[in-house]
Amino acid sequence: MKLRPYKKNLDYSYTLGVHPTRVLLEISDIEIVQILINSQFEKLDDVKSLVKIAKSRGVMTTVSDKAIHRLAPKENTAVIGVFKKFERALDEERSHIALVNVRNSGNLGTITRTMLAFGVKDVAIIRPAVDIFHPSVIAASVGASLKVNFEYFEFFVEYQRKYENHSIYTFFKEANTPLQNVKFNEPFTLVFGNENQGLPENIRNIGTGVSIPQTDEVESLNLAMSVGVALWEAGRK
Amino acid sequence: MKLRPYKKNLDYSYTLGVHPTRVLLEISDIEIVQILINSQFEKLDDVKSLVKIAKSRGVMTTVSDKAIHRLAPKENTAVIGVFKKFERALDEERSHIALVNVRNSGNLGTITRTMLAFGVKDVAIIRPAVDIFHPSVIAASVGASLKVNFEYFEFFVEYQRKYENHSIYTFFKEANTPLQNVKFNEPFTLVFGNENQGLPENIRNIGTGVSIPQTDEVESLNLAMSVGVALWEAGRK
């Protein structure tokens, strides 16, 4: 198989660098095609221990500077993990995050990392939205995005119909209930709009509208930060 | 004055793009040298309204594609604000954030944006650390970094001696007190280590050690997220 630079329609994707590749190797339900090694970094302890883990998992490792340079945007990428894309549907018993039209790969990466840290493992993504398999999402999440359950939907109502047992909390600036006053009923879904437009009007009146109180010195918190603070508060009670 | 690409030792810096430049124009105690305009974007409404604000503030605007291309790393930068660097010492009556050896400009930007959103305006930075005037910090903060009070210190004890009225809370994973159990006495200082090493050992036993409870599915929250969650919790009480 001749590996090609990442595109959404490929049925495989990449972890770029040692950290996300190490996480990839920890996840037993992902089919790993191979690990590519940059000969420049072959002697590094981190890389050597990665190769050892790969071998113990029966994953092929290949030194190929040519492949690394073709596939990685950064010159100094030490290793690349190649894996088959997979499906991992949401758990209907657990609480979810829903992201409507999330566009920025750094944000989606940071959000999945923060979700895992706070014990929420399921994310619904409403299209159009960034591709959760994009290597830059995986990199920003330090591999955490490979551990979450996820499902894409064309419309929020589709999600809502499928997981109708969830209590919906929609986050937007003008909402009536300040975060610290919300009593979260589990399983819950915390719903967020995207980086520029926030939450679309037609979703705002579903469930309980929640605002995160903030000064008017800035336009808003960034998206990942809003999700993180909401997750902390919801988990606190 | 021939403007040069940003370096730490220059006595001026830049806001790259419309959003941070608009914030720059709102801040009355900053000396703005001039606003540079990219002729390609001159007719955009956002740019026209920016020019109007600049004129009403008596700030010179210049169309110069050459200067824009020399100073901005991104091709499609519409405007650049040029301003004199300034000092703005911490307010000893108010609560602070202290960042020990923060290295990543995106993190410092996101942290200042989040601080302002949650009403904390003062940041102490312990060297070695990223330069708060770097255009990429300003961009990541969407201009918020220009609004905070800040001071650099060589050692944490220097900061502590100067602001000895503050109650110190040091954040690290192994600390004894979980965040939700802390009673924050004002004015407080929330102290964080950097992205890789966390907080140095010799600072950990100063004040109250605080941990943010999280699963072991990820190595840690990212730095900006930790600061944001701590600020939310401290402000909540």
Interface residues (C-beta under 8 A of the other chain):
Chain A: T110 R113 T114 L116 A117 F118 G119 V142 A144 K147 Q180 I212 Q214 T215 E217 V218 E219 S220 L221 N222 A224 M225 G228 V229 W232 E233 R236
Chain B: T110 R113 T114 L116 A117 F118 G119 V142 A144 K147 Q180 I212 Q214 T215 E217 V218 E219 S220 L221 N222 A224 M225 G228 V229 W232 E233 R236
